[in-house]
Amino acid sequence: MLDAIVMDMDGTLLDPNNKILPETKAALIACQKQGTKLVLASGRSYTRLLSYAKELEMDVYGGYLLEVDGIAYYDVKKDERHVLKQMYKEDIEPVFAYLMHKNCETMAVFNDGLFDYIPDHIMEKKKALRNAQEYPEDFPWTGGPWSWLADMRDGYPKITYIKDLSEIQYPVNKIQTIEDEEVTTQLALDIQNEFKDQYEVFRTCPRELEVLPKGYSKGATLVRMMDMFGWDKDKVFTFGDGENDVSMFGVVTHSFAMGQAMDYVKEKAAHVTKSNVEQGIVAALKDFNIL
């Protein structure tokens, strides 16, 4: 039996409609009944994770949220949050201003909301998409990992559209930017070259880039949790599909890249399982006779 199953959310546990597929849900609840702890490891904050944790009955069996790529963790059963690091003005302004200059949609994300800078040329794309899709007038302008428009009000109800850095209030958890895939790829390189080792920079999916405090990652916080709870690295399975998941792969024996993950992610994993829509988590658990 495993000590823990650690799962990314978007592109891993969730299908493209942000749902946990029924067989995956049943399998994970069955593992908990046998004593395995679940950990939801995500770029999202607890506000966008708790509903999934409760759907998986983690409040009953005792599970954890590894939030915002490792800046916090949350004990679901005890309803306790532990914040390890946040970002302030001196952390945010240099890289946020740089991304504004690059004409990218850029967000400073806090626990239950975000400050969103949208350049004029991207707003025109959003307006055209909103009209074509006949979205209601109150649909948010924020971009998401899969589209120029995404409704994240379930976890981020406080959304402020900004034109200037002075409008950002601190602290925040991370910076994220939304762009087309080829732009995001180049931006990751540009930020690393411009700011050297000042930040952790991850492409969480082809269209989304995240910038976090240096030294904080899913892998670093997972190590902290493994030490606290006495989990054996041979008995922890990690699953992911993005660059921000790779840090988890190096701290356990059995890591799994999802079937649709980028080649770089697959190369860093010990195993490759089926895609998220093919319920790759279940497939891996069956392959190792966990189920």
Protein Blocks (a to p, Z undefined) as FASTA:
>chain_A
ZZbdcddfehplpcfkopacfklmmmmmmmmmnopacddddfbdfklmmmmmmmnommmn
opaddeehhpaccdfklopacdfbdcdfklmmmmmmmmmmnopacddddfkbccddddfk
lmmmmmmmmmmnopafklcfbdcfkbcbdcfklmmmbccddfbfklpccddfbdcddddf
klmmmmmmmmmmmnopmbccddfbfkbccdddehiafklmmmmmmmmnopafklcccddf
bfklmmmmmmcfbdcddfkbcfklmmmpmbdcddfklommlmmmmmnomZZ
